[in-house]
Amino acid sequence: MKKKAWGAVLAGMAAAVLIGGIAFAQSAPGTPGADATGVKVQPAIFQQIVNPGDKFSTSITVTNPDAVSRTYTVSVKDISGLNSGGEPEFTSSSVPEYGISSWVSVQNPTITIPAGGSVTVPFTVNVPSTAAPGGHYGAIFVTYGATRPEFTGTGIGYQVGSLLDFRIAGQANETAEIRSFSTDKGLYQNANVTFGADVADTGNVLLRPRGPIDITNMFGQKVGTVIMNDSNDAIFPGQDRTFTVNWTSGGFMMGRFDAVMSLTYGDNAQKTVSQETSFWIIPIVPILALLIILLLVVFGFIWGVRAYVRKKIAAMTDGRQGAAASVSAEERLLAEGRLPFSRLIFILVATVVFAVIFLMILFFFFG
C-alpha cells in the first residue's frame, strides 16, 4: 500500500488516540477553575519504510501546556487491532505478527517538563534481521498517571500517543477474503435493506476493501447500487471486520432480488473479491388490501346472484298455481348454492384466505 494511502488510515487512527487519550482527564471536586490538564505530542504519526536489520534513531517532542510542572512516563505499546468502531486497540503484550514494541527503546522513560515547556524524547528502533515483510504498528505513549487525592475526590490522568507505522521491505502479501455477505432479513415489505459483510485480511499489510453492491430484480434489471465501506475503514493483518450499508428505494417493488458485492483492495485497488446474496420484497400491506377487496367482490357477487335467483323464483310462484314447475332445476340448485359454479366460488375464496395466511407465516418466520 502506498505511503499516501497509509497516511490517510493512520491519520484517522491518530485522531482517535489523541481524542480518546484525554477523554478521562477530570478535575477534583470542589476545585472550580482548576489548572487545565493535557499534553501535546508531535509528530502524531511516524511512517518509515525499513529493511530487516536496520537501526536508526529519531525522537518525539512533548509539550506541557499546563500552568504547573508535570512529570510524565514514556512507554511503547503494540496495536492489537481495531475495535468495531474502527479505533485502534493497544496492548502492553508483544504482538509478534505485526507488532513493534520489542524493536523500540526509549532513552528517557520518565521526563519532567516545566509549565508551558517542551522536551525532546529520543528513541531508537532496532529492526530484527528476521522481521517479516509487511506492515508493523505501534505507538509511543506519554502518560500522566492519575494522582490520588489526599482526602476525597477524583484523580487526574491522561495519555496521548504518537503512532508508529513501519513498512518492512520485501514481498507484501495483499489478500482478502469475504467470509460472509448477507442481508439482515430474508423478506422485506419495501426496499429498505441492510447489507452486512464480514471481510478478513489474510495477508500481512493493512487493507481497506471498498466497492459497489449492484442490486437487480427477478427480470435482470438493475434497480440500485450502494457502496460498501465508503469511508475506507481499515482491516489489520490476520483479522476480520464487519461492514454494513443500507439500501433504500422508492416506488413499488416486489419479487426476488439479487445483490452482487465487488470489493477492491491493495496497491491502486488492483485486486478484487466478490460475493452475492438474494432477498425478497413482498409488500404485504397492499397485497392484503387487494385480497380483502377481492374477497368482498366475490362475496358481493355470490350474494347478488343468489338474491336475484330467489327473487325470480318468488315472482314466478307468487299467486300462480303450477308456476313452481316452470322454475328449472338449475335455478333451484343455484339458489341453494349447490351448483358447480358456487363450488368454484368457494374454491376461489379458500385460495385467497390461504394466500393471506401464507403471507403472514412468511413474514413471521423470515421478515
C-alpha positions as CSV (number, residue, x, y, z in Angstrom):
1,M,0.0,0.0,0.0
2,K,1.4,3.4,-0.9
3,K,2.6,5.9,1.6
4,K,-0.3,8.3,0.9
5,A,-2.9,5.6,1.5
6,W,-1.2,4.6,4.7
7,G,-1.1,8.2,5.8
8,A,-4.9,8.5,5.5
9,V,-5.5,5.4,7.5
10,L,-3.1,6.2,10.3
11,A,-4.2,9.8,10.4
12,G,-7.7,8.6,11.4
13,M,-6.2,6.3,13.9
14,A,-4.1,9.1,15.4
15,A,-7.2,11.3,15.8
16,A,-8.9,8.5,17.7
17,V,-5.9,8.1,20.0
18,L,-5.5,11.9,20.6
19,I,-9.1,12.4,21.2
20,G,-9.6,9.3,23.4
21,G,-6.3,10.0,25.2
22,I,-7.5,13.0,27.2
23,A,-11.2,12.0,27.5
24,F,-10.8,10.7,31.0
25,A,-9.0,13.8,32.5
26,Q,-11.1,15.2,35.3
27,S,-10.7,17.9,37.9
28,A,-11.1,17.1,41.6
29,P,-14.5,18.1,43.0
30,G,-14.6,21.3,44.9
31,T,-11.8,23.0,42.8
32,P,-13.6,25.1,40.2
33,G,-11.3,26.7,37.7
34,A,-8.6,24.1,38.3
35,D,-5.5,24.2,36.0
36,A,-6.1,22.9,32.6
37,T,-4.6,19.4,32.0
38,G,-3.2,17.8,28.9
39,V,-0.1,17.0,26.9
40,K,0.9,17.6,23.3
41,V,3.0,15.0,21.4
42,Q,4.5,15.7,17.9
43,P,4.5,14.3,15.3
44,A,1.2,12.4,15.5
45,I,2.5,9.7,13.1
46,F,5.8,8.1,12.2
47,Q,5.9,6.4,8.8
48,Q,9.0,4.7,7.7
49,I,10.0,2.1,5.1
50,V,12.8,0.0,6.5
51,N,14.8,-3.2,5.8
52,P,15.3,-6.1,8.1
53,G,18.4,-5.4,10.3
54,D,18.1,-1.6,10.1
55,K,18.9,0.5,13.1
56,F,18.1,4.2,13.4
57,S,17.3,6.9,16.0
58,T,14.6,9.5,16.0
59,S,12.5,11.5,18.6
60,I,9.2,12.9,19.6
61,T,8.6,16.4,21.1
62,V,6.4,16.5,24.2
63,T,4.8,19.8,25.3
64,N,3.3,20.6,28.7
65,P,0.5,23.2,28.3
66,D,-0.3,23.2,32.0
67,A,0.4,26.1,34.4
68,V,2.5,23.8,36.6
69,S,5.4,21.4,36.1
70,R,4.4,17.8,35.2
71,T,6.3,14.5,35.3
72,Y,5.3,12.0,32.6
73,T,6.2,8.4,31.7
74,V,7.0,7.3,28.2
75,S,6.1,3.8,27.0
76,V,5.7,1.8,23.8
77,K,2.7,-0.4,23.0
78,D,1.6,-2.6,20.1
79,I,-1.6,-2.2,18.2
80,S,-3.5,-5.5,18.6
81,G,-6.2,-4.5,16.1
82,L,-9.2,-2.3,15.5
83,N,-12.5,-2.4,17.5
84,S,-15.9,-2.4,16.0
85,G,-15.8,1.4,15.8
86,G,-12.6,1.4,13.8
87,E,-10.4,2.7,16.6
88,P,-7.1,1.1,17.4
89,E,-6.8,-1.2,20.4
90,F,-3.4,-1.2,22.2
91,T,-1.8,-3.9,24.3
92,S,1.2,-4.0,26.6
93,S,2.0,-7.5,25.4
94,S,4.1,-8.0,22.3
95,V,2.3,-8.8,19.0
96,P,4.8,-10.9,17.1
97,E,2.9,-10.9,13.8
98,Y,2.9,-7.2,13.2
99,G,3.9,-5.5,16.5
100,I,6.8,-3.1,17.0
101,S,7.1,-2.6,20.8
102,S,10.1,-5.0,21.1
103,W,12.0,-3.0,18.5
104,V,11.8,0.4,20.2
105,S,13.8,1.5,23.2
106,V,13.2,4.9,24.8
107,Q,16.3,6.6,26.4
108,N,14.3,8.6,29.0
109,P,11.2,6.7,30.1
110,T,10.5,9.4,32.7
111,I,10.5,13.1,31.9
112,T,9.7,16.3,33.8
113,I,8.6,19.3,31.8
114,P,8.1,22.8,33.3
115,A,4.9,24.7,32.8
116,G,4.5,25.6,29.2
117,G,7.7,23.9,28.2
118,S,8.7,21.3,25.7
119,V,11.2,18.3,25.8
120,T,12.6,16.2,23.0
121,V,12.4,12.5,23.8
122,P,14.8,10.3,21.7
123,F,14.2,6.7,20.9
124,T,16.0,4.0,18.9
125,V,14.5,1.5,16.5
126,N,16.3,-1.9,16.0
127,V,14.6,-3.8,13.2
128,P,15.3,-7.6,13.6
129,S,17.0,-9.3,10.7
130,T,14.2,-11.8,10.8
131,A,11.4,-9.2,10.6
132,A,8.6,-10.3,8.3
133,P,7.8,-8.2,5.2
134,G,4.7,-6.1,5.5
135,G,3.2,-3.6,8.0
136,H,4.2,-3.3,11.7
137,Y,2.3,-1.0,14.0
138,G,2.5,0.5,17.5
139,A,2.6,3.8,19.4
140,I,4.7,5.7,21.9
141,F,2.6,6.9,24.7
142,V,3.2,9.9,27.0
143,T,1.3,9.3,30.2
144,Y,0.5,11.4,33.3
145,G,-0.7,9.0,35.9
146,A,-3.8,9.6,37.9
147,T,-3.0,11.3,41.2
148,R,-4.6,10.0,44.4
149,P,-6.4,12.9,46.3
150,E,-5.2,13.5,49.9
151,F,-8.8,13.3,51.3
152,T,-11.6,12.7,48.8
153,G,-12.2,13.5,45.2
154,T,-11.4,12.2,41.7
155,G,-7.8,11.7,40.5
156,I,-6.5,13.2,37.2
157,G,-4.9,11.2,34.5
158,Y,-4.3,11.3,30.7
159,Q,-2.4,9.6,28.0
160,V,-1.6,10.7,24.4
161,G,0.3,8.7,21.8
162,S,2.3,9.1,18.6
163,L,1.6,6.3,16.2
164,L,4.3,4.2,14.6
165,D,3.8,2.7,11.1
166,F,6.8,0.8,9.7
167,R,6.7,-1.0,6.4
168,I,9.3,-3.7,6.1
169,A,10.7,-4.0,2.6
170,G,10.0,-7.3,0.9
171,Q,7.2,-9.2,-0.7
172,A,3.9,-7.8,0.6
173,N,1.1,-10.2,0.8
174,E,-2.2,-8.4,0.0
175,T,-5.0,-10.9,0.2
176,A,-8.5,-10.6,1.4
177,E,-11.5,-13.0,1.8
178,I,-15.2,-12.4,2.2
179,R,-16.3,-14.7,5.0
180,S,-20.0,-13.8,4.6
181,F,-22.3,-11.5,2.8
182,S,-26.0,-11.3,3.5
183,T,-29.0,-9.1,4.4
184,D,-30.3,-8.6,7.9
185,K,-33.6,-10.3,6.9
186,G,-34.7,-12.6,4.1
187,L,-38.0,-10.9,3.4
188,Y,-38.9,-7.2,3.3
189,Q,-42.1,-5.2,2.9
190,N,-40.3,-2.5,1.0
191,A,-36.9,-1.6,-0.4
192,N,-35.2,-0.8,2.9
193,V,-32.4,-3.4,3.1
194,T,-29.3,-3.6,5.3
195,F,-26.4,-5.5,3.8
196,G,-23.6,-6.9,6.0
197,A,-20.2,-8.3,5.0
198,D,-17.6,-10.0,7.1
199,V,-14.2,-9.4,5.4
200,A,-10.9,-10.9,6.5
201,D,-7.4,-9.6,5.9
202,T,-5.4,-12.8,5.2
203,G,-2.2,-11.0,4.2
204,N,0.5,-9.1,6.0
205,V,-0.4,-5.5,5.3
206,L,-3.2,-3.2,6.2
207,L,-6.2,-3.3,3.8
208,R,-9.1,-1.0,3.0
209,P,-11.6,-3.0,0.9
210,R,-14.2,-0.9,-0.8
211,G,-16.7,-1.5,-3.6
212,P,-20.2,-1.4,-5.0
213,I,-23.2,-3.6,-4.4
214,D,-25.3,-3.9,-7.5
215,I,-28.9,-4.9,-7.0
216,T,-31.1,-6.5,-9.8
217,N,-34.7,-7.6,-9.8
218,M,-36.0,-11.0,-11.0
219,F,-36.0,-9.8,-14.6
220,G,-32.3,-9.0,-14.5
221,Q,-32.9,-5.2,-14.4
222,K,-30.5,-3.2,-12.2
223,V,-32.6,-1.3,-9.6
224,G,-29.9,0.2,-7.3
225,T,-26.3,0.5,-6.3
226,V,-24.7,1.2,-2.9
227,I,-21.0,1.4,-1.8
228,M,-19.7,-0.9,0.9
229,N,-17.1,0.7,3.2
230,D,-17.4,4.1,1.5
231,S,-15.4,5.5,4.4
232,N,-12.4,3.4,3.6
233,D,-12.1,1.8,7.1
234,A,-9.1,-0.5,7.5
235,I,-8.6,-4.1,8.5
236,F,-5.5,-5.3,10.3
237,P,-3.5,-8.3,9.0
238,G,-4.9,-11.6,10.3
239,Q,-8.1,-10.0,11.5
240,D,-11.6,-9.6,10.1
241,R,-14.1,-6.8,10.3
242,T,-17.9,-6.5,9.6
243,F,-19.1,-3.7,7.3
244,T,-22.7,-2.6,6.8
245,V,-24.6,-0.4,4.4
246,N,-28.2,0.4,3.9
247,W,-30.1,0.5,0.5
248,T,-33.4,2.3,0.1
249,S,-35.5,2.9,-3.0
250,G,-38.9,4.4,-3.6
251,G,-41.7,3.1,-5.8
252,F,-43.4,-0.3,-5.9
253,M,-41.1,-3.3,-5.8
254,M,-41.9,-7.0,-5.5
255,G,-40.3,-10.3,-6.0
256,R,-36.8,-11.8,-5.7
257,F,-33.7,-9.6,-5.8
258,D,-30.1,-10.5,-6.3
259,A,-27.2,-8.4,-4.9
260,V,-23.5,-8.7,-6.0
261,M,-20.8,-7.1,-4.0
262,S,-17.4,-6.5,-5.5
263,L,-14.6,-5.2,-3.2
264,T,-11.3,-3.8,-4.5
265,Y,-8.2,-3.5,-2.3
266,G,-4.4,-3.4,-2.4
267,D,-2.0,-1.1,-4.2
268,N,-4.0,1.0,-6.6
269,A,-7.1,-1.2,-5.9
270,Q,-5.8,-3.8,-8.3
271,K,-7.3,-6.8,-6.5
272,T,-11.0,-7.8,-6.3
273,V,-13.1,-10.2,-4.3
274,S,-16.9,-10.6,-4.9
275,Q,-19.8,-12.5,-3.5
276,E,-23.6,-12.4,-4.0
277,T,-26.7,-12.9,-2.0
278,S,-30.5,-12.6,-2.5
279,F,-33.6,-11.4,-0.7
280,W,-37.4,-11.0,-1.3
281,I,-39.6,-7.9,-1.2
282,I,-43.3,-8.6,-0.8
283,P,-45.4,-5.5,0.1
284,I,-47.8,-7.3,2.3
285,V,-50.0,-4.3,3.2
286,P,-51.0,-3.5,-0.5
287,I,-51.4,-7.3,-1.2
288,L,-53.6,-7.8,1.8
289,A,-55.7,-4.8,0.9
290,L,-56.1,-6.2,-2.6
291,L,-57.0,-9.6,-1.3
292,I,-59.6,-8.1,1.1
293,I,-61.1,-6.2,-1.8
294,L,-61.2,-9.3,-3.9
295,L,-63.0,-11.2,-1.1
296,L,-65.5,-8.5,-0.8
297,V,-66.2,-8.5,-4.5
298,V,-66.5,-12.3,-4.5
299,F,-68.9,-12.4,-1.6
300,G,-70.9,-9.5,-3.1
301,F,-71.2,-11.3,-6.4
302,I,-72.4,-14.5,-4.7
303,W,-74.9,-12.7,-2.6
304,G,-76.2,-10.7,-5.7
305,V,-76.6,-13.8,-7.8
306,R,-78.4,-15.8,-5.1
307,A,-80.6,-12.8,-4.3
308,Y,-81.5,-12.4,-8.0
309,V,-82.4,-16.1,-8.4
310,R,-84.5,-16.2,-5.2
311,K,-86.4,-13.0,-6.3
312,K,-87.0,-14.6,-9.7
313,I,-88.4,-17.8,-8.1
314,A,-90.6,-15.9,-5.7
315,A,-92.0,-13.8,-8.5
316,M,-92.8,-16.8,-10.7
317,T,-94.6,-18.7,-7.9
318,D,-96.5,-15.8,-6.3
319,G,-100.3,-16.4,-6.7
320,R,-100.0,-18.8,-9.6
321,Q,-100.7,-22.5,-9.4
322,G,-98.2,-24.6,-11.2
323,A,-95.8,-21.7,-11.6
324,A,-93.2,-23.6,-9.4
325,A,-93.0,-26.2,-12.1
326,S,-91.6,-23.7,-14.6
327,V,-88.6,-23.0,-12.4
328,S,-85.7,-25.0,-13.7
329,A,-83.8,-27.4,-11.5
330,E,-80.6,-25.5,-12.3
331,E,-82.1,-22.3,-10.9
332,R,-83.2,-24.0,-7.7
333,L,-79.8,-25.5,-7.2
334,L,-78.1,-22.1,-7.8
335,A,-80.4,-20.5,-5.2
336,E,-79.4,-23.2,-2.7
337,G,-75.7,-22.9,-3.5
338,R,-75.3,-26.4,-4.8
339,L,-74.3,-25.8,-8.5
340,P,-70.6,-26.3,-9.6
341,F,-70.5,-22.6,-10.2
342,S,-71.0,-22.0,-6.5
343,R,-68.3,-24.6,-5.6
344,L,-65.8,-22.7,-7.9
345,I,-66.6,-19.5,-5.9
346,F,-65.9,-21.4,-2.7
347,I,-62.6,-22.7,-4.0
348,L,-61.6,-19.1,-5.0
349,V,-62.4,-17.8,-1.6
350,A,-60.5,-20.6,0.1
351,T,-57.5,-19.9,-2.1
352,V,-57.5,-16.2,-1.2
353,V,-57.7,-17.0,2.5
354,F,-54.9,-19.5,2.2
355,A,-52.7,-16.9,0.4
356,V,-53.3,-14.4,3.3
357,I,-52.3,-17.0,5.9
358,F,-49.3,-18.0,3.9
359,L,-48.0,-14.4,3.6
360,M,-48.5,-13.9,7.3
361,I,-46.4,-17.0,8.0
362,L,-43.7,-15.9,5.7
363,F,-43.3,-12.6,7.5
364,F,-43.5,-14.2,10.9
365,F,-40.6,-16.5,10.2
366,F,-38.4,-14.6,7.7
367,G,-39.4,-10.9,8.0
